[in-house]
Amino acid sequence: MFKKYKNKPTLEPFNNNNDHNHVNAANYQNPVSPPTPVTKSLLQFHCQLAHGSPTAFVSGFSNVRELYQKIAECFEFPPSDILFCTLNTHKIDMRKLLGGQIGLEDFIFAHRKGRAKEVELQKTEEALGLTITDNGAGYAFIKRIKDGSVIHNIPHIQVGDHIEKLDGINMVGKRHFEVAKVLKEIPKGSTFTIRLVEPMKTGFSSIAPKSSVRSNKKGIGNGKGTLRFKAGGKAEIQEQDDMMDAGIEKINSILESFLGINDSELATQIWECAIDKSNSMDFAEAIDNSDLEAFGFSDDLIIELWGAVTDARDGRLS
């Protein structure tokens, strides 16, 4: 028997064998529609728990923390149980990770805390081969494991695992770059313990096609829109912008190369700092005058980031 949840969730399930994104990209050369202010009651999104649940509708949020709170209210558990969310798939697919935006037709899957585990390992190389991201609400987790790295051959450490403790030191509440810094500062040759929490395993069965899920999104455009979370806790509806998306993707790859982190929301904030700047000096000044200054970006990193912005503007990124 399905348990009854708040907000009158339907029992209309989702086709997990037909994952796809319903946001249709427009050519970046086309003019972009101005952002539409979002009221918290305007939009509703379909949501399920990734390990299996009825479908609920979530609304009334303008940032990730508020989204987690709304999901937790629907399914009656603490918001701290949510490790991360994926879009249009219940699988632990980091390519579909919810970051700084949600397509207006996207289906949200929330991944809850599962089993905790501790692994003792020796740092035989300077780089462990991990890319760290976080959920925007206090949990850093593994987004990518580099092939052939120290971690790659340890089966108990997997993509999607939340890094809860390092040598007994609590990592909950720390940003991804802070966790990455702790890992980097562990001396080569030393042995340390990492405590992880894996996402709850899936229990989906008897799934109907997604076409059977009726849309409840009236008056929100033609499906090409995206709800973007902005700095300061605001959210805006914007049309899909290929130039910006290519630039943000490139910025993210640079952050991973320099800092070992991956964060679409952070990459979006960097893009927004550069959007009206004409040179790298103005861009660097904008970074220094924002809360991004806390990251202490090096001159080399600033130059790489500015290069990504200009490449995107000039259409050199596909």
GIJOFEN-V387746 format. One record per pair of residues at least 12 apart in sequence whose C-alpha atoms are under 10 Angstrom apart, sorted by the first residue. I is the first residue (numbers start at 1). GAP is how many residues later the second one is. If there is no record, write none. Layout:
BEGIN
I_GAP, I_GAP
END
This chain:
BEGIN
2_51, 2_52, 3_50, 3_51, 3_72, 4_50, 4_70, 4_71, 4_72, 5_48, 5_49, 5_50, 5_51, 5_68, 5_69, 5_70, 5_71, 6_50, 6_51, 6_65, 6_66, 6_67, 6_68, 6_69, 6_70, 7_49, 7_50, 7_51, 7_52, 7_63, 7_66, 7_67, 7_68, 8_47, 8_48, 8_49, 8_66, 9_37, 9_38, 9_39, 9_44, 9_45, 9_46, 9_47, 9_48, 9_49, 9_65, 9_66, 10_36, 10_44, 10_45, 10_46, 10_47, 10_203, 10_204, 11_42, 11_43, 11_44, 11_45, 11_202, 12_41, 12_42, 12_43, 12_44, 12_195, 12_196, 12_197, 12_198, 12_199, 12_200, 12_201, 12_202, 13_33, 13_34, 13_35, 13_39, 13_40, 13_41, 13_42, 13_43, 13_191, 13_192, 13_193, 13_194, 13_195, 13_196, 13_197, 13_198, 13_199, 13_200, 14_32, 14_33, 14_34, 14_40, 14_41, 14_74, 14_75, 14_76, 14_93, 14_190, 14_192, 14_193, 14_194, 14_195, 14_196, 14_197, 14_198, 14_199, 15_73, 15_74, 15_75, 15_189, 15_190, 15_191, 15_192, 15_193, 15_194, 15_195, 15_196, 15_197, 15_198, 16_34, 16_72, 16_73, 16_74, 16_75, 16_188, 16_189, 16_191, 16_192, 16_193, 16_194, 17_72, 17_73, 17_190, 17_191, 17_192, 17_193, 18_70, 18_71, 18_191, 18_192, 19_68, 19_69, 19_70, 19_71, 19_72, 19_77, 19_88, 19_191, 20_67, 20_68, 20_69, 20_76, 20_86, 20_87, 21_66, 21_67, 21_68, 21_75, 21_82, 21_84, 21_85, 21_86, 22_66, 22_81, 22_82, 22_83, 22_84, 22_85, 22_201, 22_202, 23_79, 23_80, 23_81, 23_82, 23_83, 23_199, 23_200, 23_201, 23_202, 23_203, 23_216, 23_217, 24_79, 24_198, 24_199, 24_200, 24_201, 24_215, 24_216, 25_199, 25_200, 25_214, 25_215, 25_216, 25_217, 25_220, 26_198, 26_213, 26_214, 26_215, 26_216, 26_217, 27_213, 27_214, 27_215, 27_216, 28_212, 28_213, 28_214, 28_215, 28_216, 28_217, 28_218, 28_284, 28_285, 28_287, 29_212, 29_213, 29_214, 29_284, 29_286, 30_211, 30_212, 31_208, 31_210, 32_206, 32_207, 32_208, 32_209, 32_210, 33_192, 33_204, 33_205, 33_206, 33_207, 33_208, 34_202, 34_203, 34_204, 34_205, 35_190, 35_191, 35_192, 35_193, 35_200, 35_201, 35_202, 35_203, 35_204, 36_184, 36_189, 36_191, 36_199, 36_200, 36_201, 36_202, 36_203, 37_190, 37_197, 37_198, 37_199, 37_200, 37_201, 38_22, 38_23, 38_24, 38_189, 38_190, 38_196, 38_197, 38_198, 38_199, 39_20, 39_21, 39_22, 39_23, 39_195, 39_196, 39_197, 40_19, 40_20, 40_21, 40_22, 40_195, 41_17, 41_18, 41_19, 41_20, 42_17, 42_18, 42_19, 42_175, 42_176, 42_177, 42_178, 43_14, 43_15, 43_16, 43_17, 43_18, 43_61, 43_173, 43_174, 43_175, 43_176, 43_177, 43_184, 44_12, 44_13, 44_14, 44_15, 44_16, 44_17, 44_60, 44_61, 44_171, 44_172, 44_173, 44_174, 45_12, 45_13, 45_14, 45_57, 45_58, 45_59, 45_60, 45_61, 45_62, 45_63, 45_170, 45_171, 45_172, 46_12, 46_13, 46_42, 46_59, 46_60, 46_61, 46_62, 46_63, 46_167, 46_168, 46_169, 46_170, 46_171, 47_24, 47_27, 47_38, 47_40, 47_41, 47_59, 47_60, 47_61, 47_62, 47_63, 48_23, 48_26, 48_27, 48_37, 48_41, 48_42, 48_59, 48_60, 48_61, 48_62, 48_63, 49_22, 49_26, 49_33, 49_36, 49_41, 49_59, 49_60, 49_61, 49_62, 49_63, 49_151, 49_153, 49_154, 49_155, 50_35, 50_36, 50_39, 50_40, 50_41, 50_42, 50_58, 50_59, 50_60, 50_61, 50_62, 50_149, 50_150, 50_151, 50_152, 50_153, 50_154, 51_39, 51_40, 51_58, 51_59, 51_60, 51_61, 51_63, 51_148, 51_149, 51_150, 51_151, 51_152, 51_153, 52_38, 52_57, 52_58, 52_59, 52_148, 52_149, 52_150, 52_151, 52_152, 52_153, 53_22, 53_56, 53_150, 53_151, 54_21, 55_19, 55_20, 55_52, 55_53, 55_54, 55_158, 56_15, 56_18, 56_19, 56_52, 57_13, 57_14, 57_17, 57_50, 57_51, 57_159, 58_12, 58_13, 58_14, 58_15, 58_16, 58_50, 59_12, 61_168, 61_172, 61_173, 61_174, 62_165, 62_166, 62_167, 62_168, 62_170, 62_171, 62_172, 62_173, 62_174, 63_37, 63_38, 63_73, 63_74, 63_165, 63_166, 63_167, 63_168, 63_169, 63_170, 63_171, 63_172, 64_20, 64_21, 64_34, 64_35, 64_36, 64_37, 64_71, 64_72, 64_73, 64_165, 64_169, 65_14, 65_15, 65_70, 65_71, 65_72, 65_73, 65_168, 66_13, 66_71, 66_167, 67_12, 67_18, 68_12, 68_13, 68_14, 68_15, 68_16, 68_17, 68_42, 68_67, 68_68, 68_69, 69_13, 71_37, 71_38, 71_39, 72_38, 77_35, 79_33, 79_58, 80_32, 80_33, 80_57, 80_58, 80_59, 81_29, 81_30, 81_31, 81_32, 81_33, 81_118, 82_28, 82_29, 82_30, 82_31, 82_32, 82_53, 82_55, 82_57, 82_117, 82_118, 83_27, 83_28, 83_29, 83_30, 83_31, 83_51, 83_52, 83_53, 83_54, 83_55, 83_56, 83_57, 83_58, 83_77, 83_78, 83_79, 83_114, 83_115, 83_116, 83_117, 84_13, 84_14, 84_15, 84_25, 84_26, 84_27, 84_28, 84_29, 84_50, 84_51, 84_52, 84_53, 84_55, 84_56, 84_57, 84_76, 84_78, 84_115, 85_12, 85_13, 85_14, 85_23, 85_24, 85_25, 85_26, 85_27, 85_50, 86_12, 86_13, 86_16, 86_20, 86_21, 86_22, 86_23, 86_24, 86_25, 87_12, 87_15, 87_16, 87_18, 87_19, 87_20, 87_21, 87_22, 87_23, 88_17, 88_18, 88_19, 88_20, 88_21, 88_122, 89_17, 89_18, 89_19, 89_20, 89_21, 90_17, 90_18, 90_19, 90_20, 90_21, 90_111, 90_112, 90_114, 91_18, 91_20, 91_110, 91_111, 92_17, 92_19, 92_51, 92_67, 92_68, 92_69, 92_107, 92_109, 92_110, 93_50, 93_66, 93_67, 94_48, 94_49, 94_50, 94_65, 94_66, 95_48, 97_12, 97_38, 97_46, 97_166, 97_167, 98_12, 98_37, 98_166, 98_167, 99_34, 99_35, 99_36, 99_37, 99_129, 99_130, 99_163, 99_164, 99_165, 99_166, 99_167, 99_168, 99_169, 100_36, 100_127, 100_128, 100_129, 100_130, 100_131, 100_135, 100_163, 100_164, 100_165, 100_166, 100_167, 100_168, 100_169, 101_125, 101_126, 101_127, 101_128, 101_129, 101_134, 101_135, 101_136, 101_137, 101_163, 101_164, 101_167, 102_123, 102_124, 102_125, 102_126, 102_127, 102_135, 103_120, 103_121, 103_122, 103_123, 103_124, 103_125, 103_134, 103_135, 103_136, 103_137, 104_113, 104_116, 104_117, 104_118, 104_119, 104_120, 104_121, 104_122, 104_123, 104_124, 104_133, 104_134, 105_110, 105_111, 105_112, 105_115, 105_117, 105_118, 105_119, 105_120, 105_121, 105_122, 106_117, 106_120, 107_103, 110_89, 111_49, 111_87, 111_88, 111_89, 111_90, 111_91, 112_85, 112_86, 112_87, 112_88, 112_89, 113_48, 113_49, 113_84, 113_85, 113_86, 113_87, 113_88, 114_47, 114_48, 114_82, 114_83, 114_84, 114_85, 114_86, 114_87, 115_46, 115_81, 115_82, 115_83, 115_84, 115_85, 115_86, 116_45, 116_46, 116_47, 116_48, 116_79, 116_80, 116_81, 116_82, 116_83, 117_39, 117_40, 117_44, 117_47, 117_77, 117_78, 117_79, 117_80, 117_81, 118_38, 118_39, 118_46, 118_47, 118_48, 118_49, 118_75, 118_76, 118_77, 118_78, 118_79, 119_35, 119_37, 119_38, 119_47, 119_73, 119_74, 119_75, 119_76, 119_77, 120_47, 120_71, 120_72, 120_73, 120_74, 120_75, 121_29, 121_30, 121_33, 121_68, 121_69, 121_70, 121_71, 121_72, 121_73, 122_28, 122_29, 122_64, 122_65, 122_66, 122_67, 122_68, 122_69, 122_70, 122_71, 123_27, 123_28, 123_60, 123_61, 123_63, 123_64, 123_65, 123_66, 123_67, 123_68, 123_69, 124_25, 124_26, 124_63, 124_64, 124_65, 124_66, 124_67, 125_24, 125_25, 125_62, 125_63, 125_64, 126_24, 126_57, 126_58, 126_59, 126_60, 126_61, 126_62, 126_63, 127_19, 127_22, 127_23, 127_24, 127_56, 127_57, 127_58, 127_59, 127_61, 127_133, 128_17, 128_18, 128_20, 128_21, 128_22, 128_23, 128_24, 128_52, 128_55, 128_56, 128_60, 128_132, 129_15, 129_16, 129_17, 129_18, 129_19, 129_20, 129_21, 129_22, 129_23, 129_131, 130_12, 130_13, 130_14, 130_15, 130_16, 130_17, 130_19, 130_20, 130_21, 130_22, 130_29, 130_50, 130_53, 130_126, 130_130, 130_131, 131_12, 131_13, 131_14, 131_15, 131_28, 131_45, 131_46, 131_49, 131_124, 131_125, 131_126, 131_128, 131_129, 131_130, 131_131, 132_12, 132_13, 132_27, 132_28, 132_30, 132_31, 132_43, 132_44, 132_45, 132_46, 132_47, 132_48, 132_124, 132_127, 132_128, 132_129, 132_130, 132_131, 133_27, 133_29, 133_42, 133_43, 133_44, 133_46, 133_47, 133_123, 133_127, 133_128, 133_129, 133_130, 133_131, 134_28, 134_29, 134_39, 134_40, 134_41, 134_42, 134_43, 134_45, 134_127, 134_128, 134_129, 135_27, 135_40, 135_41, 135_128, 135_130, 136_37, 136_38, 136_39, 136_40, 136_127, 136_129, 136_130, 137_35, 137_36, 137_37, 137_38, 138_33, 138_34, 138_35, 138_36, 138_37, 138_38, 139_22, 139_23, 139_24, 139_25, 139_32, 139_33, 139_34, 139_35, 139_36, 139_37, 139_40, 140_20, 140_21, 140_22, 140_23, 140_24, 140_31, 140_32, 140_33, 140_34, 140_35, 140_36, 140_37, 140_38, 140_39, 140_40, 140_121, 141_17, 141_18, 141_19, 141_20, 141_21, 141_22, 141_23, 141_34, 141_35, 141_38, 141_55, 141_56, 141_57, 142_15, 142_16, 142_17, 142_18, 142_19, 142_20, 142_21, 142_34, 142_54, 142_119, 142_120, 143_15, 143_16, 143_17, 143_18, 143_19, 143_118, 143_119, 143_120, 144_14, 144_15, 144_16, 144_112, 144_116, 144_117, 144_118, 145_12, 145_13, 145_14, 156_40, 156_42, 157_37, 157_38, 157_39, 157_40, 157_41, 158_38, 158_40, 159_39, 159_40, 160_36, 160_37, 160_38, 160_39, 161_34, 161_35, 161_36, 161_37, 161_38, 162_33, 162_34, 162_35, 162_36, 162_37, 163_13, 163_16, 163_31, 163_32, 163_33, 163_34, 163_35, 164_15, 164_30, 164_31, 164_32, 164_33, 165_14, 165_28, 165_29, 165_30, 165_31, 165_32, 166_13, 166_16, 166_17, 166_20, 166_26, 166_27, 166_28, 166_29, 166_30, 167_24, 167_25, 167_26, 167_27, 167_28, 168_24, 168_25, 168_26, 168_27, 169_24, 169_25, 169_26, 170_25, 171_24, 175_86, 176_83, 176_84, 176_85, 176_86, 176_87, 177_78, 177_82, 177_83, 177_84, 177_85, 177_86, 177_118, 178_83, 178_117, 179_81, 179_82, 180_79, 180_80, 180_81, 181_78, 181_79, 181_80, 184_75, 184_76, 220_17, 221_16, 221_18, 222_17, 223_16, 223_17, 224_13, 224_14, 224_15, 224_16, 224_17, 225_12, 225_13, 225_14, 225_15, 225_16, 226_12, 226_13, 226_14, 226_15, 227_12, 227_13, 228_37, 228_40, 229_36, 229_39, 229_40, 230_35, 230_36, 230_38, 230_39, 230_42, 231_34, 231_35, 231_37, 231_38, 231_41, 231_60, 242_70, 242_73, 242_75, 242_76, 243_66, 243_68, 243_69, 243_70, 243_71, 243_72, 243_73, 243_74, 243_75, 244_24, 244_27, 244_28, 244_31, 244_65, 244_68, 244_69, 245_19, 245_22, 245_23, 245_26, 245_67, 245_72, 245_73, 246_62, 246_63, 246_65, 246_66, 246_67, 246_69, 246_70, 246_71, 246_72, 247_20, 247_21, 247_23, 247_24, 247_58, 247_59, 247_60, 247_61, 247_62, 247_63, 247_64, 247_65, 247_66, 247_68, 247_69, 247_70, 247_71, 248_15, 248_16, 248_17, 248_18, 248_19, 248_20, 248_21, 248_22, 248_23, 248_24, 248_57, 248_60, 248_61, 248_64, 249_13, 249_14, 249_15, 249_18, 249_19, 249_59, 249_63, 249_68, 250_17, 250_54, 250_55, 250_57, 250_58, 250_59, 250_61, 250_62, 250_67, 251_12, 251_13, 251_15, 251_16, 251_17, 251_19, 251_20, 251_53, 251_54, 251_55, 251_56, 251_57, 251_58, 252_12, 252_13, 252_14, 252_15, 252_16, 252_18, 252_53, 252_56, 253_14, 253_52, 253_55, 254_13, 254_47, 254_50, 254_51, 254_54, 255_12, 255_42, 255_46, 255_49, 255_50, 257_44, 258_39, 258_40, 258_42, 258_43, 258_46, 259_36, 259_38, 259_42, 266_26, 267_38, 269_18, 269_21, 269_22, 269_23, 270_13, 270_16, 270_17, 270_20, 270_22, 270_35, 270_36, 270_39, 271_12, 271_34, 271_35, 271_37, 271_38, 272_14, 273_12, 273_13, 273_14, 273_16, 273_17, 273_19, 274_12, 274_13, 274_31, 274_32, 274_35, 274_36, 275_34, 275_35, 275_38, 277_29, 277_32, 278_32, 279_27, 279_31, 280_22, 280_23, 280_24, 280_25, 280_26, 280_27, 280_29, 280_30, 281_21, 281_22, 281_25, 283_19, 283_20, 283_22, 283_23, 284_13, 284_14, 284_15, 284_18, 284_19, 284_21, 284_22, 287_15
END
